[in-house]
Amino acid sequence: MKRLPIFVCLILLAACSQESERTYTVDEFVADKALLSRTISECRDNPGELRDKPNCRNAEAADGKLRLQNMRKALGG
C-alpha cells in the first residue's frame, strides 16, 4: 500500500514529460526530400545544439548518399 503513491507519482511524471522527437532513418530521409531539406536547414541553422542529434546525423548521411547517387547518374554509372 505504501508503494501505490510512488507508482502514481511516477506515472504522472511520465505522462507530463516531453514527447521525444521521432528519429528518422537515412532511407526515410532519402525517400522524403522535403523532410530532408527541412531537417538539414534546421540543423545547419543551429549546429551547436543540434549537431549531435540523431536526425541531424541521419539527414547529413542521407544528403551525402543522394549526392553520390546524383554524381553516379551524371557520370553514366
N, CA, C and O atoms as a GROMACS GRO file, in nm:
protein
  308
    1MET      N    1   0.082  -0.119   0.000
    1MET     CA    2   0.000   0.000   0.000
    1MET      C    3   0.086   0.126   0.000
    1MET      O    4   0.047   0.228  -0.056
    2LYS      N    5   0.203   0.119   0.062
    2LYS     CA    6   0.291   0.236   0.067
    2LYS      C    7   0.353   0.264  -0.069
    2LYS      O    8   0.395   0.377  -0.096
    3ARG      N    9   0.358   0.165  -0.154
    3ARG     CA   10   0.419   0.183  -0.284
    3ARG      C   11   0.324   0.247  -0.384
    3ARG      O   12   0.368   0.302  -0.485
    4LEU      N   13   0.197   0.241  -0.359
    4LEU     CA   14   0.098   0.294  -0.451
    4LEU      C   15   0.120   0.443  -0.482
    4LEU      O   16   0.118   0.481  -0.599
    5PRO      N   17   0.140   0.530  -0.382
    5PRO     CA   18   0.162   0.672  -0.413
    5PRO      C   19   0.289   0.693  -0.497
    5PRO      O   20   0.293   0.784  -0.580
    6ILE      N   21   0.390   0.612  -0.475
    6ILE     CA   22   0.513   0.626  -0.554
    6ILE      C   23   0.485   0.592  -0.700
    6ILE      O   24   0.530   0.663  -0.790
    7PHE      N   25   0.412   0.484  -0.724
    7PHE     CA   26   0.380   0.445  -0.861
    7PHE      C   27   0.292   0.549  -0.928
    7PHE      O   28   0.309   0.577  -1.047
    8VAL      N   29   0.198   0.605  -0.855
    8VAL     CA   30   0.110   0.708  -0.910
    8VAL      C   31   0.193   0.830  -0.950
    8VAL      O   32   0.172   0.888  -1.056
    9CYS      N   33   0.287   0.869  -0.865
    9CYS     CA   34   0.373   0.984  -0.896
    9CYS      C   35   0.458   0.956  -1.019
    9CYS      O   36   0.475   1.044  -1.104
   10LEU      N   37   0.512   0.837  -1.029
   10LEU     CA   38   0.594   0.802  -1.146
   10LEU      C   39   0.512   0.806  -1.274
   10LEU      O   40   0.560   0.854  -1.377
   11ILE      N   41   0.391   0.757  -1.268
   11ILE     CA   42   0.304   0.759  -1.386
   11ILE      C   43   0.270   0.902  -1.426
   11ILE      O   44   0.269   0.935  -1.545
   12LEU      N   45   0.242   0.986  -1.328
   12LEU     CA   46   0.211   1.125  -1.358
   12LEU      C   47   0.332   1.197  -1.417
   12LEU      O   48   0.317   1.276  -1.511
   13LEU      N   49   0.450   1.171  -1.365
   13LEU     CA   50   0.570   1.233  -1.419
   13LEU      C   51   0.597   1.187  -1.562
   13LEU      O   52   0.636   1.266  -1.648
   14ALA      N   53   0.576   1.060  -1.587
   14ALA     CA   54   0.597   1.008  -1.722
   14ALA      C   55   0.496   1.069  -1.819
   14ALA      O   56   0.531   1.097  -1.934
   15ALA      N   57   0.375   1.090  -1.775
   15ALA     CA   58   0.272   1.148  -1.861
   15ALA      C   59   0.300   1.294  -1.891
   15ALA      O   60   0.262   1.344  -1.998
   16CYS      N   61   0.365   1.364  -1.800
   16CYS     CA   62   0.392   1.506  -1.817
   16CYS      C   63   0.524   1.534  -1.888
   16CYS      O   64   0.550   1.647  -1.928
   17SER      N   65   0.605   1.433  -1.904
   17SER     CA   66   0.735   1.455  -1.968
   17SER      C   67   0.716   1.486  -2.116
   17SER      O   68   0.615   1.448  -2.176
   18GLN      N   69   0.813   1.556  -2.172
   18GLN     CA   70   0.805   1.594  -2.312
   18GLN      C   71   0.812   1.471  -2.401
   18GLN      O   72   0.884   1.375  -2.373
   19GLU      N   73   0.735   1.477  -2.507
   19GLU     CA   74   0.737   1.368  -2.603
   19GLU      C   75   0.865   1.379  -2.685
   19GLU      O   76   0.898   1.486  -2.736
   20SER      N   77   0.936   1.270  -2.697
   20SER     CA   78   1.062   1.274  -2.771
   20SER      C   79   1.035   1.285  -2.921
   20SER      O   80   0.935   1.236  -2.973
   21GLU      N   81   1.126   1.350  -2.988
   21GLU     CA   82   1.114   1.370  -3.131
   21GLU      C   83   1.139   1.237  -3.203
   21GLU      O   84   1.227   1.160  -3.163
   22ARG      N   85   1.064   1.211  -3.306
   22ARG     CA   86   1.080   1.088  -3.382
   22ARG      C   87   1.213   1.091  -3.456
   22ARG      O   88   1.249   1.193  -3.515
   23THR      N   89   1.284   0.982  -3.452
   23THR     CA   90   1.410   0.971  -3.523
   23THR      C   91   1.385   0.902  -3.657
   23THR      O   92   1.332   0.791  -3.663
   24TYR      N   93   1.423   0.970  -3.764
   24TYR     CA   94   1.406   0.917  -3.898
   24TYR      C   95   1.533   0.846  -3.942
   24TYR      O   96   1.644   0.883  -3.902
   25THR      N   97   1.517   0.743  -4.024
   25THR     CA   98   1.632   0.670  -4.076
   25THR      C   99   1.684   0.742  -4.200
   25THR      O  100   1.619   0.830  -4.256
   26VAL      N  101   1.804   0.702  -4.242
   26VAL     CA  102   1.863   0.759  -4.363
   26VAL      C  103   1.773   0.732  -4.483
   26VAL      O  104   1.751   0.820  -4.565
   27ASP      N  105   1.720   0.610  -4.492
   27ASP     CA  106   1.633   0.576  -4.605
   27ASP      C  107   1.504   0.658  -4.606
   27ASP      O  108   1.454   0.693  -4.713
   28GLU      N  109   1.451   0.689  -4.489
   28GLU     CA  110   1.332   0.774  -4.482
   28GLU      C  111   1.363   0.915  -4.533
   28GLU      O  112   1.281   0.976  -4.601
   29PHE      N  113   1.481   0.965  -4.499
   29PHE     CA  114   1.520   1.098  -4.547
   29PHE      C  115   1.541   1.096  -4.698
   29PHE      O  116   1.504   1.191  -4.768
   30VAL      N  117   1.601   0.989  -4.749
   30VAL     CA  118   1.623   0.978  -4.894
   30VAL      C  119   1.489   0.976  -4.967
   30VAL      O  120   1.477   1.037  -5.074
   31ALA      N  121   1.391   0.908  -4.912
   31ALA     CA  122   1.260   0.897  -4.976
   31ALA      C  123   1.179   1.026  -4.969
   31ALA      O  124   1.097   1.052  -5.057
   32ASP      N  125   1.200   1.106  -4.865
   32ASP     CA  126   1.121   1.229  -4.845
   32ASP      C  127   1.215   1.350  -4.850
   32ASP      O  128   1.271   1.391  -4.749
   33LYS      N  129   1.231   1.405  -4.970
   33LYS     CA  130   1.327   1.515  -4.988
   33LYS      C  131   1.285   1.643  -4.917
   33LYS      O  132   1.370   1.723  -4.880
   34ALA      N  133   1.155   1.664  -4.899
   34ALA     CA  134   1.109   1.783  -4.826
   34ALA      C  135   1.148   1.774  -4.679
   34ALA      O  136   1.194   1.872  -4.620
   35LEU      N  137   1.131   1.657  -4.621
   35LEU     CA  138   1.172   1.635  -4.482
   35LEU      C  139   1.323   1.650  -4.468
   35LEU      O  140   1.371   1.710  -4.373
   36LEU      N  141   1.396   1.596  -4.564
   36LEU     CA  142   1.542   1.607  -4.562
   36LEU      C  143   1.585   1.752  -4.568
   36LEU      O  144   1.670   1.796  -4.490
   37SER      N  145   1.527   1.827  -4.659
   37SER     CA  146   1.563   1.968  -4.674
   37SER      C  147   1.532   2.048  -4.548
   37SER      O  148   1.614   2.128  -4.502
   38ARG      N  149   1.415   2.025  -4.491
   38ARG     CA  150   1.375   2.097  -4.370
   38ARG      C  151   1.468   2.062  -4.252
   38ARG      O  152   1.509   2.150  -4.177
   39THR      N  153   1.500   1.935  -4.238
   39THR     CA  154   1.585   1.891  -4.126
   39THR      C  155   1.726   1.945  -4.141
   39THR      O  156   1.785   1.993  -4.043
   40ILE      N  157   1.781   1.938  -4.261
   40ILE     CA  158   1.917   1.991  -4.282
   40ILE      C  159   1.921   2.140  -4.256
   40ILE      O  160   2.016   2.191  -4.197
   41SER      N  161   1.818   2.210  -4.300
   41SER     CA  162   1.812   2.354  -4.275
   41SER      C  163   1.810   2.385  -4.126
   41SER      O  164   1.882   2.474  -4.080
   42GLU      N  165   1.728   2.313  -4.051
   42GLU     CA  166   1.720   2.334  -3.906
   42GLU      C  167   1.854   2.302  -3.840
   42GLU      O  168   1.900   2.375  -3.751
   43CYS      N  169   1.916   2.194  -3.881
   43CYS     CA  170   2.043   2.152  -3.820
   43CYS      C  171   2.155   2.251  -3.851
   43CYS      O  172   2.239   2.278  -3.765
   44ARG      N  173   2.156   2.303  -3.971
   44ARG     CA  174   2.261   2.398  -4.008
   44ARG      C  175   2.238   2.536  -3.948
   44ARG      O  176   2.332   2.613  -3.931
   45ASP      N  177   2.113   2.568  -3.916
   45ASP     CA  178   2.083   2.695  -3.851
   45ASP      C  179   2.125   2.696  -3.704
   45ASP      O  180   2.150   2.803  -3.648
   46ASN      N  181   2.134   2.580  -3.642
   46ASN     CA  182   2.170   2.571  -3.501
   46ASN      C  183   2.263   2.451  -3.477
   46ASN      O  184   2.226   2.356  -3.409
   47PRO      N  185   2.384   2.456  -3.535
   47PRO     CA  186   2.472   2.339  -3.526
   47PRO      C  187   2.524   2.312  -3.384
   47PRO      O  188   2.551   2.196  -3.351
   48GLY      N  189   2.539   2.412  -3.304
   48GLY     CA  190   2.590   2.391  -3.169
   48GLY      C  191   2.500   2.306  -3.084
   48GLY      O  192   2.547   2.226  -3.003
   49GLU      N  193   2.371   2.321  -3.102
   49GLU     CA  194   2.275   2.248  -3.020
   49GLU      C  195   2.226   2.120  -3.087
   49GLU      O  196   2.198   2.022  -3.019
   50LEU      N  197   2.217   2.121  -3.219
   50LEU     CA  198   2.154   2.009  -3.289
   50LEU      C  199   2.250   1.915  -3.361
   50LEU      O  200   2.209   1.810  -3.410
   51ARG      N  201   2.377   1.951  -3.368
   51ARG     CA  202   2.473   1.876  -3.448
   51ARG      C  203   2.477   1.727  -3.414
   51ARG      O  204   2.488   1.643  -3.504
   52ASP      N  205   2.469   1.693  -3.287
   52ASP     CA  206   2.482   1.553  -3.245
   52ASP      C  207   2.349   1.481  -3.231
   52ASP      O  208   2.345   1.368  -3.182
   53LYS      N  209   2.242   1.542  -3.272
   53LYS     CA  210   2.111   1.477  -3.267
   53LYS      C  211   2.104   1.370  -3.376
   53LYS      O  212   2.159   1.390  -3.485
   54PRO      N  213   2.038   1.258  -3.348
   54PRO     CA  214   2.032   1.151  -3.448
   54PRO      C  215   1.970   1.194  -3.581
   54PRO      O  216   2.016   1.151  -3.687
   55ASN      N  217   1.868   1.278  -3.576
   55ASN     CA  218   1.805   1.323  -3.702
   55ASN      C  219   1.902   1.406  -3.786
   55ASN      O  220   1.902   1.395  -3.909
   56CYS      N  221   1.984   1.488  -3.722
   56CYS     CA  222   2.080   1.569  -3.797
   56CYS      C  223   2.186   1.480  -3.860
   56CYS      O  224   2.223   1.500  -3.976
   57ARG      N  225   2.235   1.385  -3.786
   57ARG     CA  226   2.337   1.294  -3.840
   57ARG      C  227   2.278   1.212  -3.955
   57ARG      O  228   2.343   1.195  -4.058
   58ASN      N  229   2.156   1.161  -3.938
   58ASN     CA  230   2.093   1.082  -4.043
   58ASN      C  231   2.062   1.167  -4.166
   58ASN      O  232   2.075   1.119  -4.279
   59ALA      N  233   2.021   1.290  -4.146
   59ALA     CA  234   1.992   1.379  -4.258
   59ALA      C  235   2.119   1.410  -4.336
   59ALA      O  236   2.118   1.412  -4.459
   60GLU      N  237   2.228   1.434  -4.266
   60GLU     CA  238   2.356   1.460  -4.335
   60GLU      C  239   2.400   1.337  -4.412
   60GLU      O  240   2.451   1.349  -4.524
   61ALA      N  241   2.382   1.218  -4.354
   61ALA     CA  242   2.418   1.094  -4.422
   61ALA      C  243   2.331   1.074  -4.547
   61ALA      O  244   2.381   1.032  -4.651
   62ALA      N  245   2.203   1.104  -4.536
   62ALA     CA  246   2.112   1.090  -4.649
   62ALA      C  247   2.148   1.190  -4.759
   62ALA      O  248   2.142   1.158  -4.877
   63ASP      N  249   2.186   1.311  -4.720
   63ASP     CA  250   2.226   1.412  -4.817
   63ASP      C  251   2.350   1.366  -4.892
   63ASP      O  252   2.358   1.380  -5.014
   64GLY      N  253   2.446   1.311  -4.820
   64GLY     CA  254   2.566   1.258  -4.884
   64GLY      C  255   2.534   1.142  -4.978
   64GLY      O  256   2.590   1.133  -5.087
   65LYS      N  257   2.444   1.056  -4.937
   65LYS     CA  258   2.404   0.942  -5.019
   65LYS      C  259   2.338   0.990  -5.149
   65LYS      O  260   2.367   0.939  -5.257
   66LEU      N  261   2.249   1.088  -5.137
   66LEU     CA  262   2.182   1.142  -5.256
   66LEU      C  263   2.281   1.210  -5.350
   66LEU      O  264   2.269   1.198  -5.472
   67ARG      N  265   2.377   1.281  -5.294
   67ARG     CA  266   2.479   1.347  -5.377
   67ARG      C  267   2.560   1.244  -5.456
   67ARG      O  268   2.588   1.263  -5.574
   68LEU      N  269   2.598   1.135  -5.388
   68LEU     CA  270   2.673   1.030  -5.457
   68LEU      C  271   2.590   0.965  -5.568
   68LEU      O  272   2.641   0.938  -5.676
   69GLN      N  273   2.462   0.941  -5.540
   69GLN     CA  274   2.374   0.884  -5.642
   69GLN      C  275   2.362   0.977  -5.762
   69GLN      O  276   2.366   0.932  -5.876
   70ASN      N  277   2.349   1.106  -5.736
   70ASN     CA  278   2.338   1.204  -5.845
   70ASN      C  279   2.467   1.211  -5.926
   70ASN      O  280   2.462   1.225  -6.048
   71MET      N  281   2.582   1.202  -5.860
   71MET     CA  282   2.710   1.204  -5.931
   71MET      C  283   2.725   1.079  -6.019
   71MET      O  284   2.774   1.088  -6.132
   72ARG      N  285   2.682   0.964  -5.967
   72ARG     CA  286   2.690   0.840  -6.046
   72ARG      C  287   2.602   0.850  -6.171
   72ARG      O  288   2.642   0.809  -6.280
   73LYS      N  289   2.482   0.904  -6.153
   73LYS     CA  290   2.392   0.922  -6.268
   73LYS      C  291   2.454   1.017  -6.371
   73LYS      O  292   2.446   0.992  -6.491
   74ALA      N  293   2.514   1.127  -6.323
   74ALA     CA  294   2.572   1.225  -6.413
   74ALA      C  295   2.691   1.167  -6.489
   74ALA      O  296   2.717   1.206  -6.603
   75LEU      N  297   2.762   1.074  -6.426
   75LEU     CA  298   2.877   1.012  -6.492
   75LEU      C  299   2.839   0.890  -6.575
   75LEU      O  300   2.925   0.828  -6.637
   76GLY      N  301   2.711   0.858  -6.575
   76GLY     CA  302   2.664   0.747  -6.657
   76GLY      C  303   2.676   0.611  -6.591
   76GLY      O  304   2.680   0.509  -6.659
   77GLY      N  305   2.682   0.609  -6.458
   77GLY     CA  306   2.701   0.481  -6.388
   77GLY      C  307   2.584   0.425  -6.325
   77GLY      O  308   2.592   0.318  -6.264
   0.00000   0.00000   0.00000
